[in-house]
Structure formats: structure tokens, C-alpha cells
Amino acid sequence: MAVSSESPRAYAGSFDELVRSVLPEAARRCPGFARRLDAVGVVADELATVADLDRLPVMSKDDLLDVQRADPPFAGLVAAGAPIRRVFQSPGPLYEPELDRSDPWRWAPALRAAGFTDRDVVLNAFSYHLSPAGAMFEEAARAVGARILPGGVGNLELQAQACADLGVTAYIGLPSYLKALLERAEAAGLDPRAWPLTRAFVAAEPLPPSLRVWLTERVPVVLQGYGTAETGNLGYETEALDGLHVPADALVQICDLSTGEAIYDGREGEVVVTIFEPDAPVVRFGTGDLSAWALDDTTSAEPTPRIRGWLGRVGDAVKVRGMFLHPRQVSTVMAAVQGVEDYRIVVDRINHRDVLRCELVPAPGADLDSVARDVRARVRDGLRFDIEVRAVPEPTAADGPIADVRTWE
């Protein structure tokens, strides 16, 4: 039976009390947030409703990088003495604190909506190295009472064997990695259809229909979520498969690209997030992702409204294997490479997996093997990606140093 979830405007209004009670306290605890308010003439104690947040410019990831560099490590956006359990590094580098809270990234409701319970044995195949994804989903799985196999990325054959030996019932990670895991298992003579693996929660990259079909032939339930390293859970599917329900414990808005004002009528805009944490407020953070409210009825029992999923990017950054790749990061890394006359970084997708290659024009007299080794090492160290290097007469024209040629059929 079709039902209507809460309207986007009513959902936003449900955060009015948190605006009044949390944000003034956050300004007192966090000097960086107080400075941000002062810069636009906003008095914290006068913030009364979610509508008042439109007075603050949206903060982009580049803005956050700039203020962290000016006032390391957290730009005064974390309270002195805040209980920090872990610190993560995303490309930039951008440093993200994890507060000592249960399920601090708030993914447990998404896992419950996907059917995860305390009876599950979960393979967590998100990275545990510097980036927060592995830890954030481990905390969520712990919050629902599940047992966790901390697989991370790599060692596919060992992970496949462990899934068979331990009776893994659920998977968390990239959809492309799940495909690779299942293929490796089949190649090793381990039939995944004989495992008790019945559900998967995937995130950090698109899930095109063809890949979902391939996966669900082997894992009956495959649902996806959407979030960022800075903000955690911002949306999740249910078995209705009709969009991503926004969380009840963080304010997700769709904002006009020109004015920054919140919009509620189904038009496309930027996904902007506010998290009401007085020790580490995230206020009007622009993800750089485009989406829109889904205003049709749903068969899902989740009460919060839905967004239509990822509809593209606002700026020039692209998401590759769950991490953002910024043109200025590429330019900084490549500027240190000797023997390159011109180049572009190509983001492609082969067999449902993101791949990077550097198409470069060697400088006269440069040793290509030496240049290629240098590029691969610097990209691995500076951007945390493996890359193929290919010499070309001239790189195909691209608007900037990154060319995204992926398709998502």
C-alpha cells in the first residue's frame, strides 16, 4: 500500500528546537564556528529555526580544507577537551575527528532498515586505513549487535574463504568490491550461493541497475546508502527501492545552487548537511553532490522523506572508489613530476570497477619508464590511488586535469 512519508518541509521543521538549543552552545564551545557566524553578522542566540540557517553561506569541502590549514588541526570547529576517539584523514588532507559516541556516524538505522540484526556475521569490506569508512561502519554494525569480520580492502581470496568458514551472512562495502569478492570465490571453487550471505549494504559509489541485477542473482538483498566522510549517514534505501530516506538524526537539505537557500519542491540542488553536535558542529556543509526531493508516495515504512539519490556533482571533483579526487590535488601531485610535458588523469570504469590512468606526453629526452614509476609512486602516496601510466602523442582535450569518461549502465 502506498503511503506518504513526512514532507521535506515538515522534516526540516522538526529540527527547529535543535537550532535553538544546540547551535548557541556550539558557538560558545567552538571558536571556529563562532568566527564563521561573526563573519556574516549572525548572532548565535538569535538562531531560532531551520529557516535561519539560510543566513549562513554553505561551507564547501575546499572551504573546510582552507580553514583547517589556517588553524590546524580542526580549525576551531571541535571543542577543547571534546572526547575524540579516532582521527581520520581524507584526501586533501582533511582531518575528521570521531567523537567518543555510540555509532558516531549514525549508520545503524540504515543497517536496521536493510535487515541487519544481532544474528548477523558481517564482512566489513570498507578500508580501515586512514579514511573513516571501515571504522564508521564497524561502529554501526556493533550498534545493531552484529559480529564483524574486519576485512578492509584486499586479500580477496582469504576473505572469500573466511566468508565460507565463518558463515558470513551480510556484507558492507563497495558494490564493485562485492562483485570482485564473489567472482574470486567462484574462481576458487567456493560457491557463494552455498553461503548464508543473504544481504548487502553498499555505499560510496553508484550502484547501476546492471550491477544490482548481477549482485542480487547471488545475494538476495542489496541496498545502498549515501553519505560522506565528514557527515556519515545522509540517506539509505529500503526494499521499496524508491529513493534514499534521509536520517532522522541529521538535517539534510537540498539547496539552491545560486542562493544557497533550502528548496522543498523537487527541484535539483546541492545536498547540504547540518549535524547538531555541540562539541563538533557541522553546519551548512555542502557535500558538492546534487540531488532532489522525491515527492511521490512510497511503500516504505520509514517516516523520513526521500531524496532521489546521487544526480551528479556541483564542482569539478569526482568520486573514485568512494573517495573524492580534486583537480587541485592532481595538479599539486603532478607538478612535482619531472619529464612531463602535458598530461590528463582519466577516470574510467571497467567491469564495474573504477580505474585511473595517466595519459602523458613525455618531455623530450625523458625516460618514460622512470617518469611512469615516479607518477605511480606520487599518485599512490599523494592521492592514495593506483594508476596506469600511458604515453600519448597528446592527451585528449579535457576541462582541467581530470577527465571522467565513466558510464553507469
C-alpha positions as CSV (number, residue, x, y, z in Angstrom):
1,M,0.0,0.0,0.0
2,A,1.4,3.4,-0.9
3,V,1.9,5.8,2.0
4,S,3.3,9.3,2.3
5,S,6.5,9.8,4.3
6,E,7.0,13.1,6.2
7,S,7.2,16.1,3.8
8,P,10.6,17.7,3.4
9,R,9.4,20.9,4.9
10,A,7.9,19.2,8.0
11,Y,11.1,17.2,8.4
12,A,13.2,20.3,8.3
13,G,10.9,22.0,10.9
14,S,11.4,19.1,13.3
15,F,15.0,20.4,13.8
16,D,13.9,23.9,15.0
17,E,14.4,23.1,18.6
18,L,17.9,21.8,18.0
19,V,18.8,25.0,16.2
20,R,17.7,27.0,19.3
21,S,19.3,24.7,21.9
22,V,22.5,23.3,20.3
23,L,23.9,25.9,17.9
24,P,24.3,28.7,20.5
25,E,26.1,26.3,22.8
26,A,28.2,25.0,19.9
27,A,29.3,28.6,19.2
28,R,30.4,29.0,22.8
29,R,32.4,25.8,22.8
30,C,33.9,26.0,19.3
31,P,35.7,29.3,18.3
32,G,35.9,28.4,14.7
33,F,32.1,28.1,14.5
34,A,31.7,31.4,16.4
35,R,34.1,33.1,13.8
36,R,32.0,31.8,11.0
37,L,28.9,33.3,12.5
38,D,30.6,36.6,13.2
39,A,31.9,36.8,9.6
40,V,28.3,37.1,8.3
41,G,26.8,39.1,11.2
42,V,24.8,36.2,12.7
43,V,24.3,36.2,16.4
44,A,24.1,32.6,17.7
45,D,21.4,33.2,20.3
46,E,19.2,34.7,17.6
47,L,19.1,31.4,15.6
48,A,15.5,30.1,16.2
49,T,14.5,27.9,13.3
50,V,16.0,25.9,10.4
51,A,15.0,28.7,8.1
52,D,17.5,31.0,9.9
53,L,20.3,28.7,8.7
54,D,19.9,30.1,5.2
55,R,21.7,33.2,6.6
56,L,24.9,31.2,6.7
57,P,26.8,30.6,3.4
58,V,27.2,26.9,2.5
59,M,30.6,25.7,3.5
60,S,32.3,23.6,0.8
61,K,34.9,20.9,1.3
62,D,37.5,23.3,-0.1
63,D,36.4,26.0,2.4
64,L,36.9,23.4,5.2
65,L,40.3,22.5,3.9
66,D,41.3,26.2,3.8
67,V,40.3,26.9,7.4
68,Q,41.9,23.7,8.7
69,R,45.2,24.7,7.0
70,A,44.9,28.2,8.6
71,D,44.1,26.8,12.0
72,P,45.2,23.2,12.3
73,P,44.1,20.6,13.0
74,F,40.4,21.2,13.2
75,A,40.0,25.0,12.6
76,G,38.4,25.6,16.0
77,L,35.4,23.5,14.9
78,V,35.9,21.0,17.7
79,A,35.5,22.0,21.3
80,A,38.6,22.0,23.6
81,G,38.5,18.8,25.6
82,A,36.0,17.1,23.3
83,P,36.2,13.3,23.7
84,I,37.9,12.3,20.4
85,R,38.3,8.6,19.9
86,R,39.9,8.5,16.4
87,V,41.2,11.0,13.9
88,F,40.9,10.2,10.2
89,Q,42.5,11.7,7.1
90,S,40.7,12.1,3.8
91,P,42.4,13.3,0.6
92,G,43.3,17.0,0.8
93,P,44.4,16.2,3.5
94,L,41.3,16.8,5.6
95,Y,41.2,15.6,9.1
96,E,38.0,14.2,10.6
97,P,37.6,13.6,14.3
98,E,35.4,10.8,15.6
99,L,33.8,11.6,18.9
100,D,33.5,9.0,21.6
101,R,29.9,8.2,21.0
102,S,27.9,5.1,20.2
103,D,27.5,4.8,16.4
104,P,29.0,8.3,15.9
105,W,28.4,8.3,12.1
106,R,24.8,7.3,12.6
107,W,24.6,4.4,10.2
108,A,22.9,1.9,12.5
109,P,19.3,3.0,11.4
110,A,20.3,2.4,7.8
111,L,21.6,-1.1,8.6
112,R,18.4,-1.9,10.5
113,A,16.3,-0.8,7.6
114,A,18.4,-3.2,5.4
115,G,17.5,-6.0,7.8
116,F,20.8,-6.3,9.7
117,T,20.3,-7.8,13.2
118,D,22.3,-9.1,16.2
119,R,22.2,-12.6,14.5
120,D,24.4,-11.4,11.6
121,V,28.0,-12.1,10.9
122,V,29.1,-9.1,8.8
123,L,32.0,-8.8,6.5
124,N,33.0,-5.1,6.6
125,A,35.0,-4.5,3.4
126,F,35.5,-0.8,3.7
127,S,39.0,0.5,4.2
128,Y,40.4,0.8,7.7
129,H,43.5,2.8,6.5
130,L,43.4,6.5,7.4
131,S,39.9,7.0,5.9
132,P,36.9,6.6,8.2
133,A,34.7,4.2,6.2
134,G,35.8,1.0,7.9
135,A,35.5,2.3,11.4
136,M,32.2,4.1,10.8
137,F,30.5,1.0,9.5
138,E,32.1,-1.2,12.2
139,E,30.5,1.1,14.8
140,A,27.2,0.8,13.1
141,A,27.3,-2.9,12.9
142,R,28.3,-3.1,16.6
143,A,25.3,-0.9,17.4
144,V,22.9,-3.4,15.9
145,G,24.7,-6.2,17.8
146,A,26.3,-7.9,14.8
147,R,29.6,-9.7,14.8
148,I,32.2,-8.2,12.4
149,L,34.8,-9.7,10.2
150,P,37.1,-6.6,9.6
151,G,38.1,-7.4,6.0
152,G,39.0,-4.0,4.7
153,V,40.2,-3.9,1.1
154,G,42.4,-6.6,-0.4
155,N,43.2,-10.3,0.1
156,L,40.0,-11.3,-1.8
157,E,40.7,-15.0,-1.7
158,L,41.4,-15.0,2.0
159,Q,38.2,-13.0,2.6
160,A,36.2,-15.4,0.4
161,Q,37.5,-18.3,2.4
162,A,36.7,-16.6,5.7
163,C,33.1,-15.9,4.5
164,A,32.7,-19.6,3.8
165,D,34.3,-20.8,7.0
166,L,32.6,-18.3,9.4
167,G,29.2,-18.3,7.8
168,V,29.1,-14.6,6.9
169,T,25.5,-13.6,6.5
170,A,25.9,-9.9,5.5
171,Y,28.3,-7.6,3.6
172,I,29.1,-3.9,3.9
173,G,31.3,-2.2,1.4
174,L,31.6,-1.0,-2.2
175,P,29.3,-2.8,-4.7
176,S,32.2,-3.3,-7.1
177,Y,34.2,-4.9,-4.3
178,L,31.4,-7.3,-3.6
179,K,31.3,-8.3,-7.2
180,A,35.1,-8.9,-7.2
181,L,34.8,-10.9,-4.0
182,L,32.0,-13.2,-5.4
183,E,34.0,-13.7,-8.7
184,R,37.1,-14.6,-6.7
185,A,35.1,-17.0,-4.6
186,E,33.7,-18.7,-7.7
187,A,37.1,-18.9,-9.3
188,A,38.5,-20.6,-6.2
189,G,35.7,-23.2,-6.3
190,L,33.8,-21.6,-3.4
191,D,30.2,-21.3,-4.4
192,P,28.8,-18.1,-2.8
193,R,25.2,-19.4,-3.3
194,A,26.0,-22.0,-0.7
195,W,27.0,-19.3,1.9
196,P,24.4,-17.9,4.2
197,L,25.1,-14.5,2.7
198,T,21.7,-13.0,2.2
199,R,22.1,-9.2,2.3
200,A,24.5,-6.5,1.5
201,F,24.6,-2.8,2.3
202,V,26.7,-0.9,-0.3
203,A,27.8,2.7,-0.5
204,A,30.5,5.2,-1.6
205,E,30.0,4.6,-5.4
206,P,27.0,4.3,-7.7
207,L,25.1,1.1,-8.0
208,P,23.9,0.9,-11.6
209,P,21.0,-1.4,-12.5
210,S,23.1,-3.9,-14.3
211,L,25.4,-4.4,-11.3
212,R,22.5,-4.6,-8.9
213,V,20.9,-7.3,-11.1
214,W,24.3,-9.2,-11.2
215,L,24.7,-9.0,-7.4
216,T,21.1,-9.9,-6.5
217,E,21.4,-13.1,-8.5
218,R,23.9,-14.2,-5.8
219,V,22.9,-12.1,-2.7
220,P,19.1,-11.7,-2.4
221,V,19.0,-8.3,-0.8
222,V,21.4,-5.5,-2.0
223,L,20.6,-2.0,-0.7
224,Q,22.6,1.2,-0.9
225,G,23.3,4.1,1.3
226,Y,24.7,7.6,0.7
227,G,27.0,9.7,3.0
228,T,30.3,11.4,3.3
229,A,33.4,11.1,5.4
230,E,32.6,14.4,7.1
231,T,29.0,13.7,7.9
232,G,28.3,10.0,7.9
233,N,24.8,8.7,7.0
234,L,22.8,11.0,4.8
235,G,20.4,8.6,3.1
236,Y,19.6,4.9,2.7
237,E,17.4,2.6,0.7
238,T,14.7,0.3,1.9
239,E,13.4,-2.7,0.0
240,A,10.9,-0.4,-1.7
241,L,13.8,0.8,-3.8
242,D,12.3,4.2,-4.4
243,G,14.9,6.7,-3.3
244,L,17.1,7.3,-0.2
245,H,15.4,8.1,3.1
246,V,17.3,10.9,4.9
247,P,18.2,10.2,8.5
248,A,16.1,11.4,11.4
249,D,19.2,12.5,13.4
250,A,20.9,14.9,10.9
251,L,19.4,17.7,8.9
252,V,19.7,17.0,5.2
253,Q,18.7,19.9,2.9
254,I,18.5,20.4,-0.9
255,C,19.8,24.0,-1.5
256,D,19.6,26.3,-4.5
257,L,22.9,26.4,-6.3
258,S,22.8,30.2,-6.8
259,T,21.3,31.4,-3.5
260,G,22.1,28.6,-1.1
261,E,18.5,28.7,0.2
262,A,16.8,25.4,1.1
263,I,14.3,24.2,-1.5
264,Y,11.5,21.7,-1.0
265,D,9.6,21.4,-4.3
266,G,11.5,18.7,-6.0
267,R,14.0,20.9,-7.9
268,E,17.6,19.7,-8.2
269,G,20.1,21.3,-5.8
270,E,23.1,20.7,-3.6
271,V,22.9,18.3,-0.7
272,V,23.7,20.4,2.4
273,V,24.0,18.9,5.9
274,T,23.8,20.1,9.5
275,I,24.7,17.9,12.4
276,F,23.7,19.2,15.8
277,E,26.7,18.2,17.9
278,P,27.8,20.9,20.4
279,D,31.3,19.5,20.6
280,A,31.8,19.3,16.8
281,P,29.1,21.1,14.9
282,V,28.7,20.5,11.2
283,V,26.5,23.4,10.0
284,R,25.5,24.0,6.4
285,F,28.2,21.7,5.0
286,G,27.9,21.4,1.2
287,T,28.7,17.9,0.0
288,G,29.1,19.0,-3.6
289,D,26.6,16.4,-4.6
290,L,23.4,17.1,-6.5
291,S,20.0,15.6,-5.6
292,A,16.3,16.4,-5.3
293,W,13.4,15.5,-3.0
294,A,11.3,12.6,-4.1
295,L,7.8,13.8,-3.6
296,D,5.8,10.7,-4.8
297,D,4.3,8.1,-2.4
298,T,6.3,5.2,-1.2
299,T,5.6,1.7,0.1
300,S,8.4,2.0,2.7
301,A,7.5,2.3,6.4
302,E,10.4,4.7,7.1
303,P,9.0,8.0,8.2
304,T,11.6,10.5,6.8
305,P,11.4,11.9,3.3
306,R,13.4,10.7,0.5
307,I,16.0,12.2,-1.9
308,R,16.3,10.8,-5.4
309,G,19.9,9.7,-5.0
310,W,23.1,11.0,-6.5
311,L,22.4,13.1,-9.5
312,G,25.9,14.5,-10.2
313,R,28.5,16.9,-8.8
314,V,28.4,20.7,-8.2
315,G,32.0,21.3,-8.9
316,D,35.0,19.7,-10.6
317,A,35.7,17.0,-8.0
318,V,34.9,13.4,-8.9
319,K,34.3,10.4,-6.6
320,V,36.6,7.5,-7.4
321,R,36.2,4.2,-5.4
322,G,34.4,6.1,-2.6
323,M,36.9,9.0,-2.3
324,F,36.8,12.4,-3.9
325,L,39.5,13.3,-6.4
326,H,40.0,17.1,-6.7
327,P,41.7,18.8,-9.7
328,R,43.9,20.9,-7.5
329,Q,45.2,17.8,-5.7
330,V,46.1,16.2,-9.1
331,S,47.8,19.4,-10.2
332,T,49.9,19.6,-7.0
333,V,51.0,15.9,-7.3
334,M,51.8,16.1,-11.0
335,A,53.7,19.4,-10.6
336,A,56.4,17.5,-8.7
337,V,57.0,15.0,-11.5
338,Q,59.9,15.8,-13.8
339,G,59.8,14.9,-17.5
340,V,56.2,15.5,-18.3
341,E,55.2,18.0,-20.9
342,D,51.4,17.5,-20.7
343,Y,49.0,15.1,-19.1
344,R,45.5,14.3,-18.0
345,I,44.1,11.8,-15.4
346,V,41.4,9.7,-16.9
347,V,38.7,8.1,-14.7
348,D,37.2,5.1,-16.4
349,R,35.1,2.2,-15.3
350,I,35.9,-1.4,-16.4
351,N,33.9,-4.4,-15.4
352,H,32.1,-2.3,-12.7
353,R,35.3,-1.1,-11.2
354,D,36.8,2.4,-11.2
355,V,40.2,2.6,-12.8
356,L,42.7,5.5,-13.2
357,R,45.2,6.1,-15.9
358,C,47.5,8.9,-16.6
359,E,47.8,9.8,-20.3
360,L,51.0,11.9,-20.5
361,V,53.3,13.5,-23.1
362,P,56.9,12.9,-22.1
363,A,59.2,15.8,-22.3
364,P,61.9,15.5,-25.0
365,G,64.7,13.2,-23.8
366,A,62.7,11.9,-20.8
367,D,63.0,8.3,-19.8
368,L,59.4,7.0,-20.0
369,D,59.9,4.1,-17.6
370,S,61.4,6.4,-15.0
371,V,58.6,9.0,-15.4
372,A,56.0,6.3,-15.1
373,R,57.5,5.0,-11.9
374,D,57.6,8.5,-10.5
375,V,53.9,9.2,-11.5
376,R,52.7,5.9,-10.0
377,A,54.6,6.5,-6.7
378,R,53.5,10.1,-6.3
379,V,49.8,9.3,-7.1
380,R,49.9,6.4,-4.7
381,D,51.4,8.5,-1.9
382,G,49.7,11.8,-2.5
383,L,46.2,10.7,-3.8
384,R,46.1,7.1,-2.5
385,F,45.2,5.5,-5.8
386,D,46.9,3.0,-8.1
387,I,47.2,4.3,-11.6
388,E,48.2,3.1,-15.1
389,V,50.6,5.3,-17.0
390,R,50.3,5.6,-20.8
391,A,52.4,7.7,-23.1
392,V,50.3,9.5,-25.8
393,P,51.2,12.0,-28.6
394,E,48.9,14.5,-26.9
395,P,46.2,14.0,-24.3
396,T,42.6,14.3,-25.5
397,A,41.4,17.7,-24.5
398,A,39.9,17.9,-21.0
399,D,38.4,20.7,-19.0
400,G,41.1,20.6,-16.3
401,P,43.5,17.8,-15.3
402,I,40.7,15.2,-14.7
403,A,38.6,13.6,-17.4
404,D,35.7,11.4,-16.2
405,V,34.7,9.0,-19.0
406,R,32.7,6.5,-16.9
407,T,29.2,5.3,-17.9
408,W,26.8,3.8,-15.4
409,E,24.6,1.5,-17.4
